[in-house]
Amino acid sequence: MFRLPLSLMKKHATTCRHLKRLFSSANQTPRMEPKFKDSFDAFNLVLICPITCFCLCYWQIQRKKWKNDLISTLDSRLNAEPRPIPEDLSGLEDLELYPVRVKGHFDYTEEVFIGPRGMSSNQQGETQAGVHAVTPFVLADRNLKILVNRGFISNAQLKQPDYVKKGQVHGETEVVGFIRKDQQIISIMTYLMDMNKCSVRNGREIYPSRKLDLLAERCGTAPVFLDAKEIENENQYSPFPAEPGRDIRDKHIEYAVIWAVLGSLTFGIYLRRQLRLRREMQELYSKQMKKSKV
């Protein structure tokens, strides 16, 4: 049997070891240090911030479109010519925010209030807290009693015993007001309190929301509700008219810009971090490749 010389066998074994080391170093990806992998995976959660901000920016843009349509609808209805209340009260569902003109007299014996309510008291935007005075109104041309929101009364005025009485209008008068439906409340308050339960303050019943059936049953009227715009023979003590649409805010473009800036900043922070990690990993890879070649 043929055998290689011992010197040649040693040389062949050494060559095989060198080849094995060379090919394993060239084909094997250098291991990353755990700190790079851990920091990279954890920092991916920062992407939640810019994604959320950009979604909120888009939502504010859609809200702006909706608000523009709402304002145009309000302008067309609120500026329409006042009309009489239709004989068929079921048609009032399609006449919300349209102005109507009625004649009759107020029945202050069944007056109630809706609150709390707020109203901007000056150009600086300071808000006063108070209530809306809701008074039954007996029509002169038919046997019908409705509800009229005479306007805003501040809490300070409500505490004065004679202030509310001084603002009352007696005798036959003419009222121009806007038809309203039930108030749709979408807030956490609907879950924290009973919106059908009234409270008593200074001997006056105060309801938390505009529920037509509830108020009509309490005051003995038809479920017809007007927000008064003009009341004939008013005086300086009369409530301030609570016209709908007075306090509509339209700042959605400002909010959209804020969310867009926040989204860009948080995404820039994330991108800068990722580029730095990529550069550090490339440097580490280069160092390991140099070591493997040596």
RODO-2510 file (C-alpha; in nm, 4 decimals, decimal comma):
residues 294
     n   res          X          Y          Z
     1     m     0,0000     0,0000     0,0000
     2     f     0,1337     0,3400    -0,1087
     3     r     0,1906     0,5980     0,1682
     4     l     0,2860     0,9652     0,1451
     5     p     0,5990     1,0817     0,3143
     6     l     0,5458     1,2239     0,6627
     7     s     0,6711     1,5723     0,5656
     8     l     0,4262     1,5893     0,2746
     9     m     0,1338     1,4797     0,4941
    10     k     0,2105     1,7556     0,7479
    11     k     0,2274     2,0149     0,4712
    12     h    -0,1065     1,8933     0,3246
    13     a    -0,2787     1,9139     0,6646
    14     t    -0,1544     2,2681     0,7208
    15     t    -0,2851     2,3763     0,3776
    16     c    -0,6300     2,2288     0,4526
    17     r    -0,6504     2,4141     0,7807
    18     h    -0,5674     2,7443     0,6101
    19     l    -0,8249     2,6864     0,3352
    20     k    -1,0949     2,5945     0,5880
    21     r    -1,0266     2,9089     0,7904
    22     l    -1,0246     3,1281     0,4789
    23     f    -1,3566     3,0021     0,3378
    24     s    -1,5332     3,0075     0,6720
    25     s    -1,4228     3,3686     0,7317
    26     a    -1,5301     3,4827     0,3837
    27     n    -1,8758     3,3208     0,3858
    28     q    -1,9751     3,3760     0,7469
    29     t    -2,1442     3,7088     0,8379
    30     p    -1,9786     3,8709     1,1354
    31     r    -2,1878     3,8628     1,4500
    32     m    -2,3294     4,1917     1,5682
    33     e    -2,2919     4,2960     1,9227
    34     p    -2,6156     4,2527     2,1177
    35     k    -2,6378     4,6206     2,2082
    36     f    -2,6892     4,7221     1,8426
    37     k    -2,9707     4,4746     1,7866
    38     d    -3,1439     4,5533     2,1114
    39     s    -3,1312     4,9303     2,0638
    40     f    -3,2463     4,9038     1,7011
    41     d    -3,5525     4,6901     1,7812
    42     a    -3,6578     4,8972     2,0808
    43     f    -3,6204     5,2270     1,9002
    44     n    -3,8592     5,1128     1,6257
    45     l    -4,1403     5,1922     1,8682
    46     v    -4,0634     5,5611     1,8127
    47     l    -4,2288     5,5243     1,4713
    48     i    -4,5643     5,5215     1,6514
    49     c    -4,5243     5,8947     1,7212
    50     p    -4,4841     6,0241     1,3621
    51     i    -4,7466     5,7827     1,2276
    52     t    -4,9961     5,9019     1,4892
    53     c    -4,9126     6,2679     1,4249
    54     f    -4,9550     6,2366     1,0480
    55     c    -5,2865     6,0537     1,0938
    56     l    -5,4101     6,3334     1,3209
    57     c    -5,2943     6,5900     1,0639
    58     y    -5,4990     6,4165     0,7937
    59     w    -5,7969     6,3962     1,0308
    60     q    -5,7809     6,7722     1,0964
    61     i    -5,7782     6,8397     0,7217
    62     q    -6,0940     6,6307     0,6830
    63     r    -6,2465     6,8140     0,9817
    64     k    -6,1700     7,1437     0,8064
    65     k    -6,3675     7,0314     0,5001
    66     w    -6,6568     6,9213     0,7215
    67     k    -6,6485     7,2518     0,9151
    68     n    -6,6578     7,4553     0,5928
    69     d    -6,9683     7,2646     0,4806
    70     l    -7,1261     7,3145     0,8229
    71     i    -7,0591     7,6898     0,8225
    72     s    -7,2017     7,7312     0,4728
    73     t    -7,5121     7,5338     0,5746
    74     l    -7,5548     7,7443     0,8882
    75     d    -7,5176     8,0691     0,6937
    76     s    -7,7775     7,9670     0,4382
    77     r    -8,0278     7,8639     0,7065
    78     l    -7,9685     8,1310     0,9697
    79     n    -7,9906     8,4130     0,7153
    80     a    -8,3127     8,2872     0,5576
    81     e    -8,6357     8,4866     0,5809
    82     p    -8,8350     8,4045     0,8987
    83     r    -9,1417     8,1878     0,8391
    84     p    -9,4379     8,0899     1,0575
    85     i    -9,4429     7,7604     1,2421
    86     p    -9,6073     7,5006     1,0161
    87     e    -9,9430     7,3546     1,1125
    88     d    -9,7988     7,0045     1,0899
    89     l    -9,5342     6,9939     1,3632
    90     s    -9,3842     6,6732     1,2234
    91     g    -9,2292     6,8849     0,9467
    92     l    -9,0066     7,0623     1,1971
    93     e    -8,7519     6,7789     1,1704
    94     d    -8,6382     6,9202     0,8351
    95     l    -8,6432     7,2847     0,9484
    96     e    -8,3747     7,2846     1,2166
    97     l    -8,1882     7,6173     1,2390
    98     y    -8,4370     7,7894     1,0091
    99     p    -8,5798     8,1126     1,1579
   100     v    -8,9491     8,1391     1,2438
   101     r    -9,1642     8,4304     1,3593
   102     v    -9,4279     8,3858     1,6301
   103     k    -9,6587     8,6139     1,8301
   104     g    -9,7941     8,5519     2,1786
   105     h    -9,6944     8,5914     2,5412
   106     f    -9,4538     8,4232     2,7847
   107     d    -9,5630     8,2061     3,0776
   108     y    -9,2950     8,2618     3,3412
   109     t    -9,4622     8,0364     3,5996
   110     e    -9,3147     7,7276     3,4310
   111     e    -8,9731     7,8720     3,3413
   112     v    -8,6736     7,6372     3,3668
   113     f    -8,3034     7,6694     3,2892
   114     i    -8,0415     7,4692     3,0962
   115     g    -7,6859     7,4655     3,2223
   116     p    -7,4068     7,4911     3,2750
   117     r    -7,3463     7,7029     2,9667
   118     g    -7,0671     7,9384     2,8699
   119     m    -7,0436     8,2574     2,6669
   120     s    -6,7493     8,4693     2,5534
   121     s    -6,7767     8,7956     2,7427
   122     n    -6,5186     9,0038     2,5534
   123     q    -6,2803     9,0079     2,2583
   124     q    -6,0058     8,8405     2,4648
   125     g    -6,2144     8,5234     2,4687
   126     e    -6,2861     8,5187     2,8426
   127     t    -6,5794     8,2905     2,9098
   128     q    -6,8566     8,3481     3,1605
   129     a    -7,0403     8,0536     3,3158
   130     g    -7,4147     8,0601     3,3380
   131     v    -7,7421     7,9106     3,2151
   132     h    -8,0007     7,9507     2,9393
   133     a    -8,3494     8,0664     3,0400
   134     v    -8,6173     7,8464     2,8756
   135     t    -8,9676     7,9891     2,9016
   136     p    -9,3029     7,8541     2,7720
   137     f    -9,4536     8,0771     2,5017
   138     v    -9,8284     8,0757     2,4242
   139     l    -9,9027     8,1485     2,0580
   140     a   -10,1713     8,4085     1,9836
   141     d   -10,2973     8,2624     1,6551
   142     r   -10,3576     7,9038     1,7708
   143     n   -10,3914     7,6855     2,0764
   144     l   -10,0258     7,5940     2,1029
   145     k    -9,7608     7,6455     2,3683
   146     i    -9,3917     7,6083     2,2760
   147     l    -9,0526     7,6500     2,4446
   148     v    -8,8351     7,9555     2,3827
   149     n    -8,4742     7,9864     2,4918
   150     r    -8,4670     8,3560     2,5821
   151     g    -8,0874     8,3570     2,6139
   152     f    -7,7857     8,3480     2,8443
   153     i    -7,7862     8,4521     3,2113
   154     s    -7,4585     8,4456     3,4035
   155     n    -7,4304     8,2735     3,7408
   156     a    -7,3679     8,6079     3,9078
   157     q    -7,6896     8,7486     3,7608
   158     l    -7,8805     8,4337     3,8522
   159     k    -7,7923     8,4799     4,2197
   160     q    -7,9554     8,8232     4,2278
   161     p    -8,3198     8,7795     4,3358
   162     d    -8,4727     9,0489     4,1139
   163     y    -8,2406     9,0424     3,8126
   164     v    -8,4219     8,7625     3,6276
   165     k    -8,7612     8,9263     3,6876
   166     k    -8,6366     9,2602     3,5538
   167     g    -8,5537     9,0969     3,2217
   168     q    -8,9004     8,9504     3,1713
   169     v    -9,1229     9,0779     2,8899
   170     h    -9,4957     9,0808     2,9728
   171     g    -9,7933     9,1100     2,7426
   172     e    -9,8161     9,0140     2,3773
   173     t    -9,4834     9,0228     2,1984
   174     e    -9,3179     8,8981     1,8808
   175     v    -9,0308     8,6507     1,8824
   176     v    -8,7946     8,5575     1,5988
   177     g    -8,6034     8,2395     1,6744
   178     f    -8,4357     7,9338     1,5292
   179     i    -8,5901     7,5872     1,5402
   180     r    -8,3822     7,3395     1,7395
   181     k    -8,3912     6,9642     1,7958
   182     d    -8,2588     6,7504     2,0805
   183     q    -7,9049     6,8323     2,1826
   184     q    -7,6599     6,5610     2,0799
   185     i    -7,3971     6,5333     2,3520
   186     i    -7,0862     6,3292     2,2762
   187     s    -6,8591     6,3562     2,5780
   188     i    -6,7512     6,1712     2,8877
   189     m    -7,0148     6,3675     3,0827
   190     t    -7,2887     6,1506     2,9311
   191     y    -7,1397     5,8547     3,1199
   192     l    -7,0663     6,0367     3,4448
   193     m    -7,4045     6,2002     3,5058
   194     d    -7,7744     6,1516     3,4361
   195     m    -7,8543     6,3896     3,1497
   196     n    -8,2281     6,3671     3,2265
   197     k    -8,1996     6,4707     3,5905
   198     c    -8,2398     6,8334     3,6910
   199     s    -8,0743     7,0144     3,9808
   200     v    -8,2140     7,2968     4,1903
   201     r    -8,0093     7,6126     4,2475
   202     n    -8,1474     7,9249     4,4163
   203     g    -8,4949     7,7777     4,3817
   204     r    -8,4628     7,7306     4,0031
   205     e    -8,4687     7,4027     3,8123
   206     i    -8,1611     7,3535     3,5924
   207     y    -8,1450     7,0754     3,3326
   208     p    -7,8078     6,9618     3,1887
   209     s    -7,9131     6,9352     2,8225
   210     r    -8,1794     7,0255     2,5676
   211     k    -8,4135     6,7254     2,5734
   212     l    -8,7339     6,8376     2,4023
   213     d    -8,9661     6,5613     2,5281
   214     l    -8,8422     6,5994     2,8860
   215     l    -8,8690     6,9790     2,8894
   216     a    -9,2054     6,9756     2,7108
   217     e    -9,3495     6,7326     2,9654
   218     r    -9,2142     6,9398     3,2539
   219     c    -9,3461     7,2732     3,1207
   220     g    -9,6687     7,1445     2,9651
   221     t    -9,5838     7,2452     2,6079
   222     a    -9,5497     7,0918     2,2643
   223     p    -9,2015     6,9539     2,1793
   224     v    -9,1118     7,2676     1,9823
   225     f    -8,7992     7,4594     2,0850
   226     l    -8,6757     7,7979     1,9602
   227     d    -8,3451     7,9738     2,0249
   228     a    -8,4579     8,3368     2,0368
   229     k    -8,2790     8,5829     1,8090
   230     e    -8,5022     8,8852     1,8665
   231     i    -8,7685     8,9452     2,1311
   232     e    -8,9841     9,2530     2,1010
   233     n    -8,9795     9,4993     2,3927
   234     e    -8,6639     9,3585     2,5515
   235     n    -8,4721     9,5690     2,8017
   236     q    -8,1176     9,5894     2,9363
   237     y    -8,1836     9,3126     3,1896
   238     s    -8,3078     9,0626     2,9322
   239     p    -8,0939     8,7509     2,8689
   240     f    -7,8301     8,7689     2,5959
   241     p    -7,9550     8,5861     2,2821
   242     a    -7,8013     8,2400     2,2434
   243     e    -7,7851     8,2299     1,8649
   244     p    -7,6655     7,8965     1,7238
   245     g    -7,3322     7,9014     1,5460
   246     r    -7,2040     8,1988     1,7426
   247     d    -6,9156     8,0095     1,9048
   248     i    -6,8142     7,7774     1,6200
   249     r    -6,4367     7,7505     1,6166
   250     d    -6,2480     7,6972     1,2933
   251     k    -5,8825     7,6339     1,3818
   252     h    -5,8351     7,3010     1,2078
   253     i    -5,5606     7,4305     0,9756
   254     e    -5,3583     7,5439     1,2780
   255     y    -5,4041     7,2047     1,4423
   256     a    -5,3085     7,0254     1,1171
   257     v    -4,9857     7,2282     1,0914
   258     i    -4,8992     7,1507     1,4555
   259     w    -4,9473     6,7755     1,4025
   260     a    -4,7490     6,7856     1,0769
   261     v    -4,4557     6,9620     1,2473
   262     l    -4,4595     6,7183     1,5398
   263     g    -4,4724     6,4241     1,2992
   264     s    -4,1793     6,5590     1,0974
   265     l    -3,9703     6,6217     1,4095
   266     t    -4,0293     6,2763     1,5577
   267     f    -3,9632     6,1077     1,2229
   268     g    -3,6414     6,3112     1,1872
   269     i    -3,5286     6,1923     1,5303
   270     y    -3,6029     5,8320     1,4344
   271     l    -3,4262     5,8633     1,0967
   272     r    -3,1182     6,0246     1,2490
   273     r    -3,0943     5,7467     1,5071
   274     q    -3,1279     5,4770     1,2430
   275     l    -2,8597     5,6313     1,0197
   276     r    -2,6209     5,6534     1,3123
   277     l    -2,6808     5,2890     1,4022
   278     r    -2,6288     5,1871     1,0401
   279     r    -2,2998     5,3755     1,0247
   280     e    -2,1780     5,2177     1,3493
   281     m    -2,2692     4,8685     1,2311
   282     q    -2,0871     4,9236     0,9016
   283     e    -1,7774     5,0337     1,0927
   284     l    -1,8015     4,7256     1,3146
   285     y    -1,8436     4,5025     1,0104
   286     s    -1,5356     4,6545     0,8470
   287     k    -1,3263     4,5978     1,1602
   288     q    -1,4335     4,2349     1,1845
   289     m    -1,3572     4,1773     0,8158
   290     k    -1,0082     4,3168     0,8631
   291     k    -0,9517     4,0894     1,1617
   292     s    -1,0729     3,7865     0,9684
   293     k    -0,8336     3,8588     0,6825
   294     v    -0,5441     3,8806     0,9236
***
